[in-house]
């Protein structure tokens, strides 16, 4: 990933990652999903990145969005 971006969450479920990405973007935070899963067997990780300047706000929004399932 380019400089200036920080990984804030890792998923194994692409749909959950996309939901979180869209929630962040709806709140004005640019977000990028980097899918490193094998396309045939669906194992691997999907990482969610935000700009360094948005990490704190993104973490807060994710905590508010899913307080029980969020891991920092």
Gaussian input, Z-matrix of N, CA and C with variables (Angstrom, degrees):
# hf/3-21g

backbone

0 1
 N
 C     1     B1
 C     2     B2     1     A1
 N     3     B3     2     A2     1     D1
 C     4     B4     3     A3     2     D2
 C     5     B5     4     A4     3     D3
 N     6     B6     5     A5     4     D4
 C     7     B7     6     A6     5     D5
 C     8     B8     7     A7     6     D6
 N     9     B9     8     A8     7     D7
 C    10    B10     9     A9     8     D8
 C    11    B11    10    A10     9     D9
 N    12    B12    11    A11    10    D10
 C    13    B13    12    A12    11    D11
 C    14    B14    13    A13    12    D12
 N    15    B15    14    A14    13    D13
 C    16    B16    15    A15    14    D14
 C    17    B17    16    A16    15    D15
 N    18    B18    17    A17    16    D16
 C    19    B19    18    A18    17    D17
 C    20    B20    19    A19    18    D18
 N    21    B21    20    A20    19    D19
 C    22    B22    21    A21    20    D20
 C    23    B23    22    A22    21    D21
 N    24    B24    23    A23    22    D22
 C    25    B25    24    A24    23    D23
 C    26    B26    25    A25    24    D24
 N    27    B27    26    A26    25    D25
 C    28    B28    27    A27    26    D26
 C    29    B29    28    A28    27    D27
 N    30    B30    29    A29    28    D28
 C    31    B31    30    A30    29    D29
 C    32    B32    31    A31    30    D30
 N    33    B33    32    A32    31    D31
 C    34    B34    33    A33    32    D32
 C    35    B35    34    A34    33    D33
 N    36    B36    35    A35    34    D34
 C    37    B37    36    A36    35    D35
 C    38    B38    37    A37    36    D36
 N    39    B39    38    A38    37    D37
 C    40    B40    39    A39    38    D38
 C    41    B41    40    A40    39    D39
 N    42    B42    41    A41    40    D40
 C    43    B43    42    A42    41    D41
 C    44    B44    43    A43    42    D42
 N    45    B45    44    A44    43    D43
 C    46    B46    45    A45    44    D44
 C    47    B47    46    A46    45    D45
 N    48    B48    47    A47    46    D46
 C    49    B49    48    A48    47    D47
 C    50    B50    49    A49    48    D48
 N    51    B51    50    A50    49    D49
 C    52    B52    51    A51    50    D50
 C    53    B53    52    A52    51    D51
 N    54    B54    53    A53    52    D52
 C    55    B55    54    A54    53    D53
 C    56    B56    55    A55    54    D54
 N    57    B57    56    A56    55    D55
 C    58    B58    57    A57    56    D56
 C    59    B59    58    A58    57    D57
 N    60    B60    59    A59    58    D58
 C    61    B61    60    A60    59    D59
 C    62    B62    61    A61    60    D60
 N    63    B63    62    A62    61    D61
 C    64    B64    63    A63    62    D62
 C    65    B65    64    A64    63    D63
 N    66    B66    65    A65    64    D64
 C    67    B67    66    A66    65    D65
 C    68    B68    67    A67    66    D66
 N    69    B69    68    A68    67    D67
 C    70    B70    69    A69    68    D68
 C    71    B71    70    A70    69    D69
 N    72    B72    71    A71    70    D70
 C    73    B73    72    A72    71    D71
 C    74    B74    73    A73    72    D72
 N    75    B75    74    A74    73    D73
 C    76    B76    75    A75    74    D74
 C    77    B77    76    A76    75    D75
 N    78    B78    77    A77    76    D76
 C    79    B79    78    A78    77    D77
 C    80    B80    79    A79    78    D78
 N    81    B81    80    A80    79    D79
 C    82    B82    81    A81    80    D80
 C    83    B83    82    A82    81    D81
 N    84    B84    83    A83    82    D82
 C    85    B85    84    A84    83    D83
 C    86    B86    85    A85    84    D84
 N    87    B87    86    A86    85    D85
 C    88    B88    87    A87    86    D86
 C    89    B89    88    A88    87    D87
 N    90    B90    89    A89    88    D88
 C    91    B91    90    A90    89    D89
 C    92    B92    91    A91    90    D90
 N    93    B93    92    A92    91    D91
 C    94    B94    93    A93    92    D92
 C    95    B95    94    A94    93    D93
 N    96    B96    95    A95    94    D94
 C    97    B97    96    A96    95    D95
 C    98    B98    97    A97    96    D96
 N    99    B99    98    A98    97    D97
 C   100   B100    99    A99    98    D98
 C   101   B101   100   A100    99    D99
 N   102   B102   101   A101   100   D100
 C   103   B103   102   A102   101   D101
 C   104   B104   103   A103   102   D102
 N   105   B105   104   A104   103   D103
 C   106   B106   105   A105   104   D104
 C   107   B107   106   A106   105   D105
 N   108   B108   107   A107   106   D106
 C   109   B109   108   A108   107   D107
 C   110   B110   109   A109   108   D108
 N   111   B111   110   A110   109   D109
 C   112   B112   111   A111   110   D110
 C   113   B113   112   A112   111   D111
 N   114   B114   113   A113   112   D112
 C   115   B115   114   A114   113   D113
 C   116   B116   115   A115   114   D114
 N   117   B117   116   A116   115   D115
 C   118   B118   117   A117   116   D116
 C   119   B119   118   A118   117   D117
 N   120   B120   119   A119   118   D118
 C   121   B121   120   A120   119   D119
 C   122   B122   121   A121   120   D120
 N   123   B123   122   A122   121   D121
 C   124   B124   123   A123   122   D122
 C   125   B125   124   A124   123   D123
 N   126   B126   125   A125   124   D124
 C   127   B127   126   A126   125   D125
 C   128   B128   127   A127   126   D126
 N   129   B129   128   A128   127   D127
 C   130   B130   129   A129   128   D128
 C   131   B131   130   A130   129   D129
 N   132   B132   131   A131   130   D130
 C   133   B133   132   A132   131   D131
 C   134   B134   133   A133   132   D132
 N   135   B135   134   A134   133   D133
 C   136   B136   135   A135   134   D134
 C   137   B137   136   A136   135   D135
 N   138   B138   137   A137   136   D136
 C   139   B139   138   A138   137   D137
 C   140   B140   139   A139   138   D138
 N   141   B141   140   A140   139   D139
 C   142   B142   141   A141   140   D140
 C   143   B143   142   A142   141   D141
 N   144   B144   143   A143   142   D142
 C   145   B145   144   A144   143   D143
 C   146   B146   145   A145   144   D144
 N   147   B147   146   A146   145   D145
 C   148   B148   147   A147   146   D146
 C   149   B149   148   A148   147   D147
 N   150   B150   149   A149   148   D148
 C   151   B151   150   A150   149   D149
 C   152   B152   151   A151   150   D150
 N   153   B153   152   A152   151   D151
 C   154   B154   153   A153   152   D152
 C   155   B155   154   A154   153   D153
 N   156   B156   155   A155   154   D154
 C   157   B157   156   A156   155   D155
 C   158   B158   157   A157   156   D156
 N   159   B159   158   A158   157   D157
 C   160   B160   159   A159   158   D158
 C   161   B161   160   A160   159   D159
 N   162   B162   161   A161   160   D160
 C   163   B163   162   A162   161   D161
 C   164   B164   163   A163   162   D162
 N   165   B165   164   A164   163   D163
 C   166   B166   165   A165   164   D164
 C   167   B167   166   A166   165   D165
 N   168   B168   167   A167   166   D166
 C   169   B169   168   A168   167   D167
 C   170   B170   169   A169   168   D168
 N   171   B171   170   A170   169   D169
 C   172   B172   171   A171   170   D170
 C   173   B173   172   A172   171   D171
 N   174   B174   173   A173   172   D172
 C   175   B175   174   A174   173   D173
 C   176   B176   175   A175   174   D174
 N   177   B177   176   A176   175   D175
 C   178   B178   177   A177   176   D176
 C   179   B179   178   A178   177   D177
 N   180   B180   179   A179   178   D178
 C   181   B181   180   A180   179   D179
 C   182   B182   181   A181   180   D180
 N   183   B183   182   A182   181   D181
 C   184   B184   183   A183   182   D182
 C   185   B185   184   A184   183   D183
 N   186   B186   185   A185   184   D184
 C   187   B187   186   A186   185   D185
 C   188   B188   187   A187   186   D186
 N   189   B189   188   A188   187   D187
 C   190   B190   189   A189   188   D188
 C   191   B191   190   A190   189   D189
 N   192   B192   191   A191   190   D190
 C   193   B193   192   A192   191   D191
 C   194   B194   193   A193   192   D192
 N   195   B195   194   A194   193   D193
 C   196   B196   195   A195   194   D194
 C   197   B197   196   A196   195   D195
 N   198   B198   197   A197   196   D196
 C   199   B199   198   A198   197   D197
 C   200   B200   199   A199   198   D198
 N   201   B201   200   A200   199   D199
 C   202   B202   201   A201   200   D200
 C   203   B203   202   A202   201   D201
 N   204   B204   203   A203   202   D202
 C   205   B205   204   A204   203   D203
 C   206   B206   205   A205   204   D204
 N   207   B207   206   A206   205   D205
 C   208   B208   207   A207   206   D206
 C   209   B209   208   A208   207   D207
 N   210   B210   209   A209   208   D208
 C   211   B211   210   A210   209   D209
 C   212   B212   211   A211   210   D210
 N   213   B213   212   A212   211   D211
 C   214   B214   213   A213   212   D212
 C   215   B215   214   A214   213   D213

   B1=1.4577
   B2=1.5262
   B3=1.2983
   B4=1.4641
   B5=1.5294
   B6=1.3167
   B7=1.4620
   B8=1.5217
   B9=1.3226
   B10=1.4610
   B11=1.5227
   B12=1.3249
   B13=1.4618
   B14=1.5258
   B15=1.3401
   B16=1.4598
   B17=1.5215
   B18=1.3326
   B19=1.4642
   B20=1.5220
   B21=1.3302
   B22=1.4648
   B23=1.5236
   B24=1.3420
   B25=1.4650
   B26=1.5285
   B27=1.3203
   B28=1.4585
   B29=1.5217
   B30=1.3262
   B31=1.4655
   B32=1.5178
   B33=1.3209
   B34=1.4536
   B35=1.5263
   B36=1.3228
   B37=1.4563
   B38=1.5278
   B39=1.3271
   B40=1.4630
   B41=1.5315
   B42=1.3105
   B43=1.4660
   B44=1.5238
   B45=1.3220
   B46=1.4677
   B47=1.5213
   B48=1.3229
   B49=1.4582
   B50=1.5154
   B51=1.3125
   B52=1.4721
   B53=1.5244
   B54=1.3199
   B55=1.4705
   B56=1.5282
   B57=1.3285
   B58=1.4650
   B59=1.5347
   B60=1.3245
   B61=1.4707
   B62=1.5245
   B63=1.3152
   B64=1.4612
   B65=1.5262
   B66=1.3351
   B67=1.4657
   B68=1.5261
   B69=1.3287
   B70=1.4669
   B71=1.5219
   B72=1.3344
   B73=1.4629
   B74=1.5225
   B75=1.3339
   B76=1.4657
   B77=1.5249
   B78=1.3361
   B79=1.4624
   B80=1.5240
   B81=1.3211
   B82=1.4595
   B83=1.5165
   B84=1.3239
   B85=1.4648
   B86=1.5286
   B87=1.3343
   B88=1.4642
   B89=1.5296
   B90=1.3303
   B91=1.4596
   B92=1.5251
   B93=1.3397
   B94=1.4590
   B95=1.5220
   B96=1.3326
   B97=1.4608
   B98=1.5198
   B99=1.3084
   B100=1.4575
   B101=1.5287
   B102=1.3390
   B103=1.4593
   B104=1.5224
   B105=1.3241
   B106=1.4538
   B107=1.5209
   B108=1.3414
   B109=1.4558
   B110=1.5203
   B111=1.3214
   B112=1.4486
   B113=1.5262
   B114=1.3191
   B115=1.4633
   B116=1.5291
   B117=1.3111
   B118=1.4634
   B119=1.5249
   B120=1.3220
   B121=1.4579
   B122=1.5223
   B123=1.3050
   B124=1.4706
   B125=1.5256
   B126=1.3265
   B127=1.4535
   B128=1.5178
   B129=1.2990
   B130=1.4513
   B131=1.5120
   B132=1.3185
   B133=1.4599
   B134=1.5230
   B135=1.3206
   B136=1.4593
   B137=1.5186
   B138=1.3172
   B139=1.4577
   B140=1.5247
   B141=1.3173
   B142=1.4609
   B143=1.5238
   B144=1.3289
   B145=1.4541
   B146=1.5252
   B147=1.3283
   B148=1.4645
   B149=1.5257
   B150=1.3272
   B151=1.4539
   B152=1.5307
   B153=1.3335
   B154=1.4627
   B155=1.5238
   B156=1.3140
   B157=1.4660
   B158=1.5247
   B159=1.3479
   B160=1.4645
   B161=1.5257
   B162=1.3215
   B163=1.4701
   B164=1.5229
   B165=1.2990
   B166=1.4698
   B167=1.5241
   B168=1.3212
   B169=1.4651
   B170=1.5307
   B171=1.3181
   B172=1.4660
   B173=1.5282
   B174=1.3188
   B175=1.4688
   B176=1.5175
   B177=1.3375
   B178=1.4587
   B179=1.5303
   B180=1.3301
   B181=1.4631
   B182=1.5272
   B183=1.3128
   B184=1.4599
   B185=1.5253
   B186=1.3120
   B187=1.4588
   B188=1.5328
   B189=1.3105
   B190=1.4678
   B191=1.5231
   B192=1.3201
   B193=1.4530
   B194=1.5344
   B195=1.3226
   B196=1.4537
   B197=1.5265
   B198=1.3355
   B199=1.4640
   B200=1.5260
   B201=1.3255
   B202=1.4536
   B203=1.5168
   B204=1.3464
   B205=1.4408
   B206=1.5182
   B207=1.3091
   B208=1.4681
   B209=1.5151
   B210=1.3314
   B211=1.4638
   B212=1.5060
   B213=1.3174
   B214=1.4584
   B215=1.5052
   A1=108.35
   A2=116.30
   A3=121.47
   A4=111.72
   A5=115.25
   A6=119.68
   A7=109.29
   A8=114.42
   A9=119.49
   A10=113.64
   A11=117.21
   A12=121.91
   A13=108.95
   A14=115.96
   A15=122.10
   A16=109.68
   A17=116.10
   A18=121.07
   A19=107.84
   A20=116.10
   A21=119.40
   A22=113.26
   A23=116.50
   A24=118.27
   A25=109.04
   A26=115.82
   A27=122.75
   A28=108.34
   A29=115.59
   A30=122.04
   A31=110.27
   A32=115.73
   A33=121.86
   A34=109.58
   A35=116.45
   A36=123.29
   A37=108.96
   A38=117.09
   A39=121.60
   A40=112.32
   A41=116.56
   A42=119.83
   A43=110.66
   A44=117.42
   A45=120.71
   A46=110.38
   A47=116.72
   A48=120.45
   A49=111.84
   A50=116.76
   A51=120.99
   A52=110.94
   A53=117.58
   A54=121.10
   A55=109.91
   A56=116.75
   A57=120.76
   A58=110.83
   A59=117.10
   A60=121.43
   A61=110.39
   A62=116.82
   A63=120.63
   A64=111.78
   A65=116.84
   A66=120.65
   A67=110.08
   A68=116.66
   A69=120.15
   A70=110.85
   A71=117.12
   A72=120.35
   A73=111.74
   A74=117.67
   A75=121.13
   A76=111.07
   A77=116.50
   A78=121.75
   A79=112.15
   A80=116.88
   A81=121.35
   A82=115.54
   A83=118.26
   A84=121.61
   A85=108.52
   A86=117.73
   A87=119.53
   A88=109.79
   A89=116.09
   A90=120.91
   A91=109.48
   A92=115.20
   A93=121.77
   A94=108.83
   A95=116.25
   A96=121.23
   A97=108.26
   A98=116.35
   A99=122.37
   A100=106.63
   A101=115.07
   A102=120.94
   A103=109.27
   A104=116.18
   A105=122.21
   A106=111.11
   A107=116.16
   A108=120.43
   A109=110.35
   A110=115.28
   A111=121.55
   A112=107.59
   A113=117.79
   A114=120.69
   A115=113.07
   A116=118.60
   A117=121.06
   A118=112.61
   A119=116.32
   A120=120.37
   A121=113.98
   A122=117.27
   A123=123.74
   A124=113.29
   A125=117.36
   A126=120.25
   A127=107.30
   A128=116.13
   A129=121.47
   A130=110.04
   A131=115.68
   A132=120.52
   A133=111.68
   A134=113.42
   A135=122.45
   A136=105.21
   A137=117.17
   A138=121.71
   A139=110.48
   A140=115.37
   A141=122.70
   A142=108.74
   A143=116.11
   A144=122.60
   A145=110.51
   A146=115.54
   A147=122.56
   A148=107.68
   A149=115.88
   A150=119.60
   A151=109.67
   A152=115.37
   A153=120.81
   A154=112.70
   A155=116.45
   A156=120.86
   A157=112.88
   A158=117.61
   A159=121.44
   A160=113.82
   A161=117.73
   A162=120.88
   A163=112.12
   A164=117.51
   A165=121.05
   A166=111.33
   A167=116.45
   A168=120.65
   A169=110.60
   A170=117.52
   A171=121.27
   A172=110.78
   A173=117.39
   A174=120.54
   A175=111.33
   A176=116.50
   A177=120.16
   A178=110.94
   A179=117.12
   A180=120.72
   A181=111.51
   A182=116.55
   A183=119.57
   A184=110.90
   A185=117.18
   A186=121.13
   A187=110.26
   A188=117.23
   A189=121.63
   A190=110.96
   A191=116.65
   A192=121.99
   A193=111.95
   A194=117.16
   A195=121.99
   A196=110.26
   A197=117.49
   A198=120.78
   A199=114.74
   A200=119.64
   A201=121.00
   A202=113.20
   A203=117.39
   A204=119.80
   A205=114.91
   A206=117.67
   A207=120.42
   A208=110.71
   A209=114.68
   A210=120.54
   A211=107.70
   A212=117.48
   A213=122.54
   A214=110.97
   D1=150.71
   D2=-179.26
   D3=-66.91
   D4=158.56
   D5=175.98
   D6=-63.88
   D7=150.30
   D8=178.68
   D9=94.56
   D10=1.04
   D11=178.90
   D12=-120.76
   D13=144.28
   D14=-178.25
   D15=-126.07
   D16=135.91
   D17=175.61
   D18=-75.68
   D19=126.91
   D20=-179.65
   D21=-113.83
   D22=-14.11
   D23=-178.70
   D24=-160.80
   D25=152.21
   D26=176.28
   D27=-126.67
   D28=137.50
   D29=-178.36
   D30=-126.42
   D31=159.16
   D32=166.14
   D33=-111.72
   D34=-13.19
   D35=179.65
   D36=-104.83
   D37=113.29
   D38=-177.04
   D39=-62.87
   D40=-35.07
   D41=-178.96
   D42=-66.41
   D43=-43.73
   D44=178.49
   D45=-61.68
   D46=-41.66
   D47=177.59
   D48=-60.93
   D49=-42.45
   D50=-179.41
   D51=-67.45
   D52=-37.13
   D53=177.51
   D54=-61.64
   D55=-47.23
   D56=-179.73
   D57=-64.53
   D58=-41.42
   D59=178.82
   D60=-60.09
   D61=-46.86
   D62=-179.30
   D63=-65.25
   D64=-36.52
   D65=177.68
   D66=-62.64
   D67=-44.04
   D68=178.84
   D69=-63.73
   D70=-45.70
   D71=-179.89
   D72=-63.78
   D73=-34.88
   D74=177.28
   D75=-65.22
   D76=-22.04
   D77=178.07
   D78=-100.48
   D79=15.98
   D80=173.86
   D81=82.94
   D82=16.84
   D83=-179.80
   D84=-109.98
   D85=113.48
   D86=176.65
   D87=-63.15
   D88=135.12
   D89=-178.16
   D90=-139.32
   D91=151.14
   D92=-179.27
   D93=-133.42
   D94=132.85
   D95=172.67
   D96=-99.61
   D97=129.87
   D98=176.73
   D99=-111.84
   D100=103.48
   D101=-175.50
   D102=-88.60
   D103=114.34
   D104=179.41
   D105=-112.28
   D106=23.11
   D107=179.19
   D108=-81.25
   D109=148.01
   D110=172.55
   D111=-69.82
   D112=129.37
   D113=-174.52
   D114=-71.22
   D115=-23.07
   D116=-179.20
   D117=-85.88
   D118=-43.04
   D119=-172.24
   D120=-108.89
   D121=-6.60
   D122=175.50
   D123=56.91
   D124=39.82
   D125=171.12
   D126=-112.44
   D127=156.13
   D128=-176.07
   D129=120.31
   D130=-168.67
   D131=-173.06
   D132=-120.20
   D133=156.29
   D134=171.51
   D135=-124.32
   D136=119.02
   D137=-176.36
   D138=-104.60
   D139=138.72
   D140=177.37
   D141=-105.14
   D142=124.39
   D143=-178.98
   D144=-117.33
   D145=145.26
   D146=170.68
   D147=-132.03
   D148=164.16
   D149=177.45
   D150=-64.02
   D151=148.02
   D152=-178.63
   D153=-52.10
   D154=-37.11
   D155=-177.11
   D156=-72.76
   D157=-14.10
   D158=-176.67
   D159=-106.79
   D160=3.09
   D161=-173.97
   D162=-58.77
   D163=-49.13
   D164=-176.60
   D165=-61.64
   D166=-47.20
   D167=-179.69
   D168=-65.93
   D169=-40.18
   D170=179.55
   D171=-63.59
   D172=-44.27
   D173=178.11
   D174=-60.87
   D175=-41.17
   D176=178.84
   D177=-63.65
   D178=-44.84
   D179=179.75
   D180=-63.70
   D181=-40.00
   D182=179.43
   D183=-67.02
   D184=-37.08
   D185=177.00
   D186=-64.46
   D187=-41.65
   D188=178.85
   D189=-67.94
   D190=-35.49
   D191=-177.33
   D192=-70.78
   D193=-38.95
   D194=-177.92
   D195=-145.77
   D196=74.54
   D197=-173.07
   D198=-62.10
   D199=-28.23
   D200=-177.58
   D201=-86.53
   D202=-30.85
   D203=-173.33
   D204=-99.86
   D205=1.19
   D206=-175.62
   D207=-86.67
   D208=132.06
   D209=174.12
   D210=-123.35
   D211=131.85
   D212=-178.85
   D213=-85.10

